[in-house]
């Protein structure tokens, strides 16, 4: 899935619509398809370029618990 910037009103784990009032980097979880601010999940645009399948913290924890 393509990692990109998103300027919609999708809320992330940080429970905010936008950070600092500017277009921020967003990343989409390939499992649940929710969007997250890169800053909230500690993913930079440069690091996202090297991720083939991103799993958000919730989806990563589900697999660890199973």
N, CA, C, O and CB atoms as a CASP TS submission, in Angstrom:
PFRMAT TS
TARGET T0000
AUTHOR 0000-0000-0000
METHOD Language model
MODEL 1
PARENT N/A
ATOM      1  N   UNK     1       0.837  -1.178   0.000  1.00  0.00           N
ATOM      2  CA  UNK     1       0.000   0.000   0.000  1.00  0.00           C
ATOM      3  C   UNK     1       0.882   1.241   0.000  1.00  0.00           C
ATOM      4  O   UNK     1       1.929   1.272   0.647  1.00  0.00           O
ATOM      5  CB  UNK     1      -0.952  -0.002   1.210  1.00  0.00           C
ATOM      6  N   UNK     2       0.464   2.225  -0.704  1.00  0.00           N
ATOM      7  CA  UNK     2       1.243   3.451  -0.816  1.00  0.00           C
ATOM      8  C   UNK     2       1.149   4.281   0.457  1.00  0.00           C
ATOM      9  O   UNK     2       0.059   4.492   0.988  1.00  0.00           O
ATOM     10  CB  UNK     2       0.774   4.271  -2.011  1.00  0.00           C
ATOM     11  N   UNK     3       2.270   4.742   0.934  1.00  0.00           N
ATOM     12  CA  UNK     3       2.324   5.622   2.099  1.00  0.00           C
ATOM     13  C   UNK     3       2.348   7.051   1.570  1.00  0.00           C
ATOM     14  O   UNK     3       3.124   7.358   0.665  1.00  0.00           O
ATOM     15  CB  UNK     3       3.583   5.317   3.014  1.00  0.00           C
ATOM     16  N   UNK     4       1.519   7.919   2.113  1.00  0.00           N
ATOM     17  CA  UNK     4       1.443   9.266   1.553  1.00  0.00           C
ATOM     18  C   UNK     4       0.931  10.255   2.580  1.00  0.00           C
ATOM     19  O   UNK     4       0.579   9.887   3.701  1.00  0.00           O
ATOM     20  CB  UNK     4       0.547   9.283   0.323  1.00  0.00           C
ATOM     21  N   UNK     5       0.895  11.511   2.183  1.00  0.00           N
ATOM     22  CA  UNK     5       0.340  12.562   3.026  1.00  0.00           C
ATOM     23  C   UNK     5      -1.174  12.557   2.861  1.00  0.00           C
ATOM     24  O   UNK     5      -1.690  12.310   1.771  1.00  0.00           O
ATOM     25  CB  UNK     5       0.941  13.959   2.665  1.00  0.00           C
ATOM     26  N   UNK     6      -1.870  12.830   3.946  1.00  0.00           N
ATOM     27  CA  UNK     6      -3.322  12.866   3.905  1.00  0.00           C
ATOM     28  C   UNK     6      -3.800  14.133   4.580  1.00  0.00           C
ATOM     29  O   UNK     6      -3.313  14.475   5.658  1.00  0.00           O
ATOM     30  CB  UNK     6      -3.932  11.618   4.577  1.00  0.00           C
ATOM     31  N   UNK     7      -4.727  14.827   3.983  1.00  0.00           N
ATOM     32  CA  UNK     7      -5.231  16.064   4.576  1.00  0.00           C
ATOM     33  C   UNK     7      -6.733  15.969   4.858  1.00  0.00           C
ATOM     34  O   UNK     7      -7.426  16.987   4.843  1.00  0.00           O
ATOM     35  CB  UNK     7      -4.942  17.254   3.650  1.00  0.00           C
ATOM     36  N   UNK     8      -7.238  14.776   5.111  1.00  0.00           N
ATOM     37  CA  UNK     8      -8.649  14.586   5.416  1.00  0.00           C
ATOM     38  C   UNK     8      -8.881  14.732   6.914  1.00  0.00           C
ATOM     39  O   UNK     8      -7.951  15.013   7.671  1.00  0.00           O
ATOM     40  CB  UNK     8      -9.134  13.209   4.925  1.00  0.00           C
ATOM     41  N   UNK     9     -10.118  14.540   7.334  1.00  0.00           N
ATOM     42  CA  UNK     9     -10.436  14.682   8.748  1.00  0.00           C
ATOM     43  C   UNK     9     -10.339  13.351   9.493  1.00  0.00           C
ATOM     44  O   UNK     9     -10.869  13.227  10.597  1.00  0.00           O
ATOM     45  CB  UNK     9     -11.828  15.265   8.909  1.00  0.00           C
ATOM     46  N   UNK    10      -9.685  12.375   8.919  1.00  0.00           N
ATOM     47  CA  UNK    10      -9.485  11.100   9.587  1.00  0.00           C
ATOM     48  C   UNK    10      -8.730  11.324  10.889  1.00  0.00           C
ATOM     49  O   UNK    10      -7.745  12.061  10.926  1.00  0.00           O
ATOM     50  CB  UNK    10      -8.726  10.111   8.675  1.00  0.00           C
ATOM     51  N   UNK    11      -9.192  10.693  11.943  1.00  0.00           N
ATOM     52  CA  UNK    11      -8.522  10.842  13.236  1.00  0.00           C
ATOM     53  C   UNK    11      -7.536   9.710  13.435  1.00  0.00           C
ATOM     54  O   UNK    11      -7.763   8.585  12.990  1.00  0.00           O
ATOM     55  CB  UNK    11      -9.544  10.874  14.392  1.00  0.00           C
ATOM     56  N   UNK    12      -6.452  10.016  14.100  1.00  0.00           N
ATOM     57  CA  UNK    12      -5.452   8.990  14.347  1.00  0.00           C
ATOM     58  C   UNK    12      -5.414   8.631  15.818  1.00  0.00           C
ATOM     59  O   UNK    12      -6.248   9.085  16.602  1.00  0.00           O
ATOM     60  CB  UNK    12      -4.078   9.454  13.879  1.00  0.00           C
ATOM     61  N   UNK    13      -4.459   7.828  16.182  1.00  0.00           N
ATOM     62  CA  UNK    13      -4.287   7.372  17.556  1.00  0.00           C
ATOM     63  C   UNK    13      -4.122   8.545  18.516  1.00  0.00           C
ATOM     64  O   UNK    13      -4.460   8.426  19.694  1.00  0.00           O
ATOM     65  CB  UNK    13      -3.084   6.445  17.655  1.00  0.00           C
ATOM     66  N   UNK    14      -3.612   9.665  18.037  1.00  0.00           N
ATOM     67  CA  UNK    14      -3.451  10.859  18.856  1.00  0.00           C
ATOM     68  C   UNK    14      -4.754  11.614  19.063  1.00  0.00           C
ATOM     69  O   UNK    14      -4.775  12.614  19.780  1.00  0.00           O
ATOM     70  CB  UNK    14      -2.439  11.770  18.231  1.00  0.00           C
ATOM     71  N   UNK    15      -5.851  11.155  18.446  1.00  0.00           N
ATOM     72  CA  UNK    15      -7.176  11.740  18.569  1.00  0.00           C
ATOM     73  C   UNK    15      -7.257  13.194  18.117  1.00  0.00           C
ATOM     74  O   UNK    15      -8.043  13.976  18.651  1.00  0.00           O
ATOM     75  CB  UNK    15      -7.627  11.642  19.978  1.00  0.00           C
ATOM     76  N   UNK    16      -6.440  13.547  17.133  1.00  0.00           N
ATOM     77  CA  UNK    16      -6.482  14.896  16.579  1.00  0.00           C
ATOM     78  C   UNK    16      -6.683  14.801  15.074  1.00  0.00           C
ATOM     79  O   UNK    16      -6.270  13.828  14.442  1.00  0.00           O
ATOM     80  CB  UNK    16      -5.184  15.685  16.917  1.00  0.00           C
ATOM     81  N   UNK    17      -7.319  15.817  14.508  1.00  0.00           N
ATOM     82  CA  UNK    17      -7.553  15.816  13.071  1.00  0.00           C
ATOM     83  C   UNK    17      -6.333  16.288  12.310  1.00  0.00           C
ATOM     84  O   UNK    17      -5.983  15.707  11.283  1.00  0.00           O
ATOM     85  CB  UNK    17      -8.741  16.685  12.731  1.00  0.00           C
ATOM     86  N   UNK    18      -5.686  17.321  12.790  1.00  0.00           N
ATOM     87  CA  UNK    18      -4.456  17.821  12.187  1.00  0.00           C
ATOM     88  C   UNK    18      -3.538  18.274  13.302  1.00  0.00           C
ATOM     89  O   UNK    18      -3.994  18.663  14.377  1.00  0.00           O
ATOM     90  CB  UNK    18      -4.738  18.981  11.183  1.00  0.00           C
ATOM     91  N   UNK    19      -2.266  18.224  13.044  1.00  0.00           N
ATOM     92  CA  UNK    19      -1.292  18.676  14.018  1.00  0.00           C
ATOM     93  C   UNK    19      -0.655  19.963  13.513  1.00  0.00           C
ATOM     94  O   UNK    19      -0.269  20.048  12.347  1.00  0.00           O
ATOM     95  CB  UNK    19      -0.219  17.588  14.282  1.00  0.00           C
ATOM     96  N   UNK    20      -0.544  20.941  14.361  1.00  0.00           N
ATOM     97  CA  UNK    20       0.115  22.215  14.043  1.00  0.00           C
ATOM     98  C   UNK    20      -0.533  22.949  12.876  1.00  0.00           C
ATOM     99  O   UNK    20       0.088  23.842  12.300  1.00  0.00           O
ATOM    100  CB  UNK    20       1.571  21.973  13.729  1.00  0.00           C
ATOM    101  N   UNK    21      -1.763  22.600  12.512  1.00  0.00           N
ATOM    102  CA  UNK    21      -2.478  23.307  11.466  1.00  0.00           C
ATOM    103  C   UNK    21      -1.859  23.213  10.080  1.00  0.00           C
ATOM    104  O   UNK    21      -2.147  24.054   9.228  1.00  0.00           O
ATOM    105  CB  UNK    21      -2.591  24.715  11.838  1.00  0.00           C
ATOM    106  N   UNK    22      -1.032  22.234   9.833  1.00  0.00           N
ATOM    107  CA  UNK    22      -0.425  22.114   8.503  1.00  0.00           C
ATOM    108  C   UNK    22      -0.576  20.694   7.988  1.00  0.00           C
ATOM    109  O   UNK    22      -0.941  19.784   8.731  1.00  0.00           O
ATOM    110  CB  UNK    22       1.066  22.515   8.539  1.00  0.00           C
ATOM    111  N   UNK    23      -0.294  20.522   6.727  1.00  0.00           N
ATOM    112  CA  UNK    23      -0.381  19.205   6.106  1.00  0.00           C
ATOM    113  C   UNK    23       0.719  18.325   6.692  1.00  0.00           C
ATOM    114  O   UNK    23       1.904  18.582   6.485  1.00  0.00           O
ATOM    115  CB  UNK    23      -0.256  19.301   4.549  1.00  0.00           C
ATOM    116  N   UNK    24       0.328  17.308   7.409  1.00  0.00           N
ATOM    117  CA  UNK    24       1.270  16.413   8.068  1.00  0.00           C
ATOM    118  C   UNK    24       1.360  15.095   7.309  1.00  0.00           C
ATOM    119  O   UNK    24       0.492  14.766   6.500  1.00  0.00           O
ATOM    120  CB  UNK    24       0.856  16.168   9.530  1.00  0.00           C
ATOM    121  N   UNK    25       2.410  14.357   7.582  1.00  0.00           N
ATOM    122  CA  UNK    25       2.578  13.030   7.000  1.00  0.00           C
ATOM    123  C   UNK    25       1.634  12.056   7.697  1.00  0.00           C
ATOM    124  O   UNK    25       1.577  12.010   8.926  1.00  0.00           O
ATOM    125  CB  UNK    25       4.053  12.550   7.118  1.00  0.00           C
ATOM    126  N   UNK    26       0.903  11.288   6.919  1.00  0.00           N
ATOM    127  CA  UNK    26       0.009  10.250   7.425  1.00  0.00           C
ATOM    128  C   UNK    26       0.447   8.915   6.846  1.00  0.00           C
ATOM    129  O   UNK    26       1.040   8.862   5.769  1.00  0.00           O
ATOM    130  CB  UNK    26      -1.480  10.554   7.065  1.00  0.00           C
ATOM    131  N   UNK    27       0.154   7.836   7.565  1.00  0.00           N
ATOM    132  CA  UNK    27       0.445   6.496   7.070  1.00  0.00           C
ATOM    133  C   UNK    27      -0.784   5.628   7.332  1.00  0.00           C
ATOM    134  O   UNK    27      -1.438   5.754   8.367  1.00  0.00           O
ATOM    135  CB  UNK    27       1.731   5.894   7.754  1.00  0.00           C
ATOM    136  N   UNK    28      -1.083   4.760   6.395  1.00  0.00           N
ATOM    137  CA  UNK    28      -2.258   3.898   6.498  1.00  0.00           C
ATOM    138  C   UNK    28      -1.827   2.499   6.915  1.00  0.00           C
ATOM    139  O   UNK    28      -0.876   1.942   6.367  1.00  0.00           O
ATOM    140  CB  UNK    28      -3.033   3.855   5.157  1.00  0.00           C
ATOM    141  N   UNK    29      -2.541   1.935   7.894  1.00  0.00           N
ATOM    142  CA  UNK    29      -2.278   0.561   8.323  1.00  0.00           C
ATOM    143  C   UNK    29      -2.786  -0.380   7.236  1.00  0.00           C
ATOM    144  O   UNK    29      -3.918  -0.244   6.773  1.00  0.00           O
ATOM    145  CB  UNK    29      -2.959   0.250   9.705  1.00  0.00           C
ATOM    146  N   UNK    30      -1.964  -1.316   6.838  1.00  0.00           N
ATOM    147  CA  UNK    30      -2.352  -2.263   5.796  1.00  0.00           C
ATOM    148  C   UNK    30      -3.307  -3.334   6.312  1.00  0.00           C
ATOM    149  O   UNK    30      -3.884  -4.075   5.516  1.00  0.00           O
ATOM    150  CB  UNK    30      -1.121  -2.918   5.210  1.00  0.00           C
ATOM    151  N   UNK    31      -3.482  -3.429   7.622  1.00  0.00           N
ATOM    152  CA  UNK    31      -4.403  -4.415   8.185  1.00  0.00           C
ATOM    153  C   UNK    31      -5.797  -3.829   8.413  1.00  0.00           C
ATOM    154  O   UNK    31      -6.781  -4.350   7.888  1.00  0.00           O
ATOM    155  CB  UNK    31      -3.850  -4.956   9.497  1.00  0.00           C
ATOM    156  N   UNK    32      -5.885  -2.755   9.187  1.00  0.00           N
ATOM    157  CA  UNK    32      -7.196  -2.185   9.529  1.00  0.00           C
ATOM    158  C   UNK    32      -7.597  -1.026   8.619  1.00  0.00           C
ATOM    159  O   UNK    32      -8.743  -0.578   8.655  1.00  0.00           O
ATOM    160  CB  UNK    32      -7.191  -1.712  10.966  1.00  0.00           C
ATOM    161  N   UNK    33      -6.666  -0.543   7.809  1.00  0.00           N
ATOM    162  CA  UNK    33      -6.887   0.547   6.859  1.00  0.00           C
ATOM    163  C   UNK    33      -7.232   1.875   7.520  1.00  0.00           C
ATOM    164  O   UNK    33      -7.873   2.721   6.896  1.00  0.00           O
ATOM    165  CB  UNK    33      -7.980   0.171   5.914  1.00  0.00           C
ATOM    166  N   UNK    34      -6.818   2.077   8.777  1.00  0.00           N
ATOM    167  CA  UNK    34      -6.978   3.363   9.441  1.00  0.00           C
ATOM    168  C   UNK    34      -5.744   4.199   9.160  1.00  0.00           C
ATOM    169  O   UNK    34      -4.646   3.675   8.972  1.00  0.00           O
ATOM    170  CB  UNK    34      -7.202   3.190  10.972  1.00  0.00           C
ATOM    171  N   UNK    35      -5.947   5.529   9.136  1.00  0.00           N
ATOM    172  CA  UNK    35      -4.849   6.455   8.896  1.00  0.00           C
ATOM    173  C   UNK    35      -4.321   7.004  10.205  1.00  0.00           C
ATOM    174  O   UNK    35      -5.089   7.256  11.134  1.00  0.00           O
ATOM    175  CB  UNK    35      -5.295   7.596   7.985  1.00  0.00           C
ATOM    176  N   UNK    36      -2.999   7.193  10.283  1.00  0.00           N
ATOM    177  CA  UNK    36      -2.331   7.687  11.487  1.00  0.00           C
ATOM    178  C   UNK    36      -1.338   8.777  11.113  1.00  0.00           C
ATOM    179  O   UNK    36      -0.695   8.713  10.065  1.00  0.00           O
ATOM    180  CB  UNK    36      -1.616   6.537  12.236  1.00  0.00           C
ATOM    181  N   UNK    37      -1.217   9.782  11.983  1.00  0.00           N
ATOM    182  CA  UNK    37      -0.146  10.758  11.809  1.00  0.00           C
ATOM    183  C   UNK    37       1.170  10.005  11.982  1.00  0.00           C
ATOM    184  O   UNK    37       1.320   9.232  12.928  1.00  0.00           O
ATOM    185  CB  UNK    37      -0.271  11.962  12.835  1.00  0.00           C
ATOM    186  N   UNK    38       2.100  10.218  11.098  1.00  0.00           N
ATOM    187  CA  UNK    38       3.413   9.599  11.229  1.00  0.00           C
ATOM    188  C   UNK    38       4.048   9.925  12.567  1.00  0.00           C
ATOM    189  O   UNK    38       4.663   9.062  13.194  1.00  0.00           O
ATOM    190  CB  UNK    38       4.324  10.046  10.103  1.00  0.00           C
ATOM    191  N   UNK    39       3.901  11.170  13.009  1.00  0.00           N
ATOM    192  CA  UNK    39       4.490  11.594  14.273  1.00  0.00           C
ATOM    193  C   UNK    39       3.890  10.833  15.452  1.00  0.00           C
ATOM    194  O   UNK    39       4.609  10.494  16.392  1.00  0.00           O
ATOM    195  CB  UNK    39       4.296  13.094  14.465  1.00  0.00           C
ATOM    196  N   UNK    40       2.599  10.562  15.421  1.00  0.00           N
ATOM    197  CA  UNK    40       1.935   9.857  16.522  1.00  0.00           C
ATOM    198  C   UNK    40       2.382   8.400  16.627  1.00  0.00           C
ATOM    199  O   UNK    40       2.432   7.846  17.725  1.00  0.00           O
ATOM    200  CB  UNK    40       0.424   9.917  16.343  1.00  0.00           C
ATOM    201  N   UNK    41       2.706   7.779  15.495  1.00  0.00           N
ATOM    202  CA  UNK    41       3.140   6.378  15.520  1.00  0.00           C
ATOM    203  C   UNK    41       4.647   6.248  15.289  1.00  0.00           C
ATOM    204  O   UNK    41       5.164   5.155  15.058  1.00  0.00           O
ATOM    205  CB  UNK    41       2.383   5.572  14.461  1.00  0.00           C
ATOM    206  N   UNK    42       5.340   7.393  15.357  1.00  0.00           N
ATOM    207  CA  UNK    42       6.804   7.444  15.266  1.00  0.00           C
ATOM    208  C   UNK    42       7.354   6.846  13.967  1.00  0.00           C
ATOM    209  O   UNK    42       8.311   6.072  13.976  1.00  0.00           O
ATOM    210  CB  UNK    42       7.409   6.716  16.443  1.00  0.00           C
ATOM    211  N   UNK    43       6.718   7.230  12.839  1.00  0.00           N
ATOM    212  CA  UNK    43       7.169   6.821  11.509  1.00  0.00           C
ATOM    213  C   UNK    43       7.446   8.092  10.707  1.00  0.00           C
ATOM    214  O   UNK    43       6.577   8.955  10.589  1.00  0.00           O
ATOM    215  CB  UNK    43       6.099   5.906  10.787  1.00  0.00           C
ATOM    216  N   UNK    44       8.642   8.206  10.162  1.00  0.00           N
ATOM    217  CA  UNK    44       8.978   9.350   9.326  1.00  0.00           C
ATOM    218  C   UNK    44       8.687   9.012   7.869  1.00  0.00           C
ATOM    219  O   UNK    44       8.619   7.837   7.511  1.00  0.00           O
ATOM    220  CB  UNK    44      10.461   9.755   9.512  1.00  0.00           C
ATOM    221  N   UNK    45       8.516  10.023   7.029  1.00  0.00           N
ATOM    222  CA  UNK    45       8.317   9.743   5.604  1.00  0.00           C
ATOM    223  C   UNK    45       9.468   8.914   5.025  1.00  0.00           C
ATOM    224  O   UNK    45       9.238   8.030   4.200  1.00  0.00           O
ATOM    225  CB  UNK    45       8.177  11.056   4.824  1.00  0.00           C
ATOM    226  N   UNK    46      10.698   9.191   5.450  1.00  0.00           N
ATOM    227  CA  UNK    46      11.854   8.442   4.937  1.00  0.00           C
ATOM    228  C   UNK    46      11.781   6.976   5.365  1.00  0.00           C
ATOM    229  O   UNK    46      12.069   6.081   4.571  1.00  0.00           O
ATOM    230  CB  UNK    46      13.173   9.075   5.434  1.00  0.00           C
ATOM    231  N   UNK    47      11.402   6.736   6.603  1.00  0.00           N
ATOM    232  CA  UNK    47      11.291   5.351   7.075  1.00  0.00           C
ATOM    233  C   UNK    47      10.135   4.624   6.376  1.00  0.00           C
ATOM    234  O   UNK    47      10.244   3.437   6.067  1.00  0.00           O
ATOM    235  CB  UNK    47      11.089   5.320   8.608  1.00  0.00           C
ATOM    236  N   UNK    48       9.038   5.332   6.130  1.00  0.00           N
ATOM    237  CA  UNK    48       7.877   4.728   5.470  1.00  0.00           C
ATOM    238  C   UNK    48       8.220   4.215   4.073  1.00  0.00           C
ATOM    239  O   UNK    48       7.625   3.247   3.597  1.00  0.00           O
ATOM    240  CB  UNK    48       6.738   5.740   5.384  1.00  0.00           C
ATOM    241  N   UNK    49       9.175   4.865   3.424  1.00  0.00           N
ATOM    242  CA  UNK    49       9.594   4.427   2.087  1.00  0.00           C
ATOM    243  C   UNK    49      10.128   2.994   2.090  1.00  0.00           C
ATOM    244  O   UNK    49      10.083   2.315   1.064  1.00  0.00           O
ATOM    245  CB  UNK    49      10.660   5.370   1.539  1.00  0.00           C
ATOM    246  N   UNK    50      10.631   2.533   3.233  1.00  0.00           N
ATOM    247  CA  UNK    50      11.235   1.207   3.326  1.00  0.00           C
ATOM    248  C   UNK    50      10.308   0.166   3.944  1.00  0.00           C
ATOM    249  O   UNK    50      10.699  -0.990   4.108  1.00  0.00           O
ATOM    250  CB  UNK    50      12.500   1.285   4.127  1.00  0.00           C
ATOM    251  N   UNK    51       9.086   0.563   4.288  1.00  0.00           N
ATOM    252  CA  UNK    51       8.131  -0.368   4.889  1.00  0.00           C
ATOM    253  C   UNK    51       7.251  -0.939   3.786  1.00  0.00           C
ATOM    254  O   UNK    51       6.588  -0.193   3.066  1.00  0.00           O
ATOM    255  CB  UNK    51       7.265   0.335   5.986  1.00  0.00           C
ATOM    256  N   UNK    52       7.247  -2.250   3.655  1.00  0.00           N
ATOM    257  CA  UNK    52       6.416  -2.885   2.625  1.00  0.00           C
ATOM    258  C   UNK    52       4.969  -3.016   3.091  1.00  0.00           C
ATOM    259  O   UNK    52       4.047  -2.727   2.328  1.00  0.00           O
ATOM    260  CB  UNK    52       6.977  -4.269   2.261  1.00  0.00           C
ATOM    261  N   UNK    53       4.761  -3.447   4.326  1.00  0.00           N
ATOM    262  CA  UNK    53       3.421  -3.606   4.893  1.00  0.00           C
ATOM    263  C   UNK    53       3.432  -3.014   6.289  1.00  0.00           C
ATOM    264  O   UNK    53       4.048  -3.566   7.200  1.00  0.00           O
ATOM    265  CB  UNK    53       2.979  -5.110   4.922  1.00  0.00           C
ATOM    266  N   UNK    54       2.744  -1.880   6.459  1.00  0.00           N
ATOM    267  CA  UNK    54       2.723  -1.220   7.765  1.00  0.00           C
ATOM    268  C   UNK    54       1.562  -1.736   8.601  1.00  0.00           C
ATOM    269  O   UNK    54       0.433  -1.820   8.118  1.00  0.00           O
ATOM    270  CB  UNK    54       2.624   0.308   7.602  1.00  0.00           C
ATOM    271  N   UNK    55       1.841  -2.083   9.857  1.00  0.00           N
ATOM    272  CA  UNK    55       0.804  -2.446  10.824  1.00  0.00           C
ATOM    273  C   UNK    55       0.857  -1.437  11.956  1.00  0.00           C
ATOM    274  O   UNK    55       1.917  -1.189  12.532  1.00  0.00           O
ATOM    275  CB  UNK    55       0.995  -3.912  11.360  1.00  0.00           C
ATOM    276  N   UNK    56      -0.287  -0.860  12.269  1.00  0.00           N
ATOM    277  CA  UNK    56      -0.375   0.121  13.351  1.00  0.00           C
ATOM    278  C   UNK    56      -0.129  -0.575  14.693  1.00  0.00           C
ATOM    279  O   UNK    56      -0.118  -1.804  14.758  1.00  0.00           O
ATOM    280  CB  UNK    56      -1.764   0.830  13.344  1.00  0.00           C
ATOM    281  N   UNK    57       0.066   0.198  15.757  1.00  0.00           N
ATOM    282  CA  UNK    57       0.303  -0.411  17.070  1.00  0.00           C
ATOM    283  C   UNK    57      -0.827  -1.355  17.506  1.00  0.00           C
ATOM    284  O   UNK    57      -0.554  -2.409  18.081  1.00  0.00           O
ATOM    285  CB  UNK    57       0.481   0.678  18.113  1.00  0.00           C
ATOM    286  N   UNK    58      -2.091  -0.994  17.242  1.00  0.00           N
ATOM    287  CA  UNK    58      -3.200  -1.874  17.633  1.00  0.00           C
ATOM    288  C   UNK    58      -3.142  -3.210  16.908  1.00  0.00           C
ATOM    289  O   UNK    58      -3.298  -4.258  17.535  1.00  0.00           O
ATOM    290  CB  UNK    58      -4.538  -1.195  17.355  1.00  0.00           C
ATOM    291  N   UNK    59      -2.922  -3.191  15.608  1.00  0.00           N
ATOM    292  CA  UNK    59      -2.868  -4.444  14.839  1.00  0.00           C
ATOM    293  C   UNK    59      -1.629  -5.257  15.198  1.00  0.00           C
ATOM    294  O   UNK    59      -1.685  -6.487  15.220  1.00  0.00           O
ATOM    295  CB  UNK    59      -2.880  -4.149  13.329  1.00  0.00           C
ATOM    296  N   UNK    60      -0.526  -4.596  15.476  1.00  0.00           N
ATOM    297  CA  UNK    60       0.686  -5.313  15.897  1.00  0.00           C
ATOM    298  C   UNK    60       0.468  -5.998  17.235  1.00  0.00           C
ATOM    299  O   UNK    60       0.925  -7.123  17.433  1.00  0.00           O
ATOM    300  CB  UNK    60       1.882  -4.351  15.987  1.00  0.00           C
ATOM    301  N   UNK    61      -0.227  -5.335  18.161  1.00  0.00           N
ATOM    302  CA  UNK    61      -0.500  -5.912  19.464  1.00  0.00           C
ATOM    303  C   UNK    61      -1.488  -7.075  19.392  1.00  0.00           C
ATOM    304  O   UNK    61      -1.391  -8.014  20.182  1.00  0.00           O
ATOM    305  CB  UNK    61      -1.029  -4.849  20.390  1.00  0.00           C
ATOM    306  N   UNK    62      -2.433  -7.025  18.460  1.00  0.00           N
ATOM    307  CA  UNK    62      -3.400  -8.120  18.299  1.00  0.00           C
ATOM    308  C   UNK    62      -2.677  -9.405  17.945  1.00  0.00           C
ATOM    309  O   UNK    62      -3.003 -10.471  18.468  1.00  0.00           O
ATOM    310  CB  UNK    62      -4.444  -7.780  17.213  1.00  0.00           C
ATOM    311  N   UNK    63      -1.699  -9.308  17.059  1.00  0.00           N
ATOM    312  CA  UNK    63      -0.967 -10.498  16.644  1.00  0.00           C
ATOM    313  C   UNK    63      -0.102 -11.027  17.792  1.00  0.00           C
ATOM    314  O   UNK    63       0.036 -12.239  17.959  1.00  0.00           O
ATOM    315  CB  UNK    63      -0.094 -10.190  15.413  1.00  0.00           C
ATOM    316  N   UNK    64       0.475 -10.126  18.574  1.00  0.00           N
ATOM    317  CA  UNK    64       1.330 -10.529  19.690  1.00  0.00           C
ATOM    318  C   UNK    64       0.509 -11.228  20.776  1.00  0.00           C
ATOM    319  O   UNK    64       1.012 -12.130  21.446  1.00  0.00           O
ATOM    320  CB  UNK    64       2.061  -9.304  20.278  1.00  0.00           C
ATOM    321  N   UNK    65      -0.754 -10.818  20.955  1.00  0.00           N
ATOM    322  CA  UNK    65      -1.623 -11.414  21.981  1.00  0.00           C
ATOM    323  C   UNK    65      -2.172 -12.760  21.561  1.00  0.00           C
ATOM    324  O   UNK    65      -2.501 -13.586  22.412  1.00  0.00           O
ATOM    325  CB  UNK    65      -2.769 -10.485  22.299  1.00  0.00           C
ATOM    326  N   UNK    66      -2.275 -12.994  20.267  1.00  0.00           N
ATOM    327  CA  UNK    66      -2.913 -14.231  19.772  1.00  0.00           C
ATOM    328  C   UNK    66      -2.019 -15.448  19.965  1.00  0.00           C
ATOM    329  O   UNK    66      -2.403 -16.560  19.604  1.00  0.00           O
ATOM    330  CB  UNK    66      -3.268 -14.090  18.289  1.00  0.00           C
TER
END
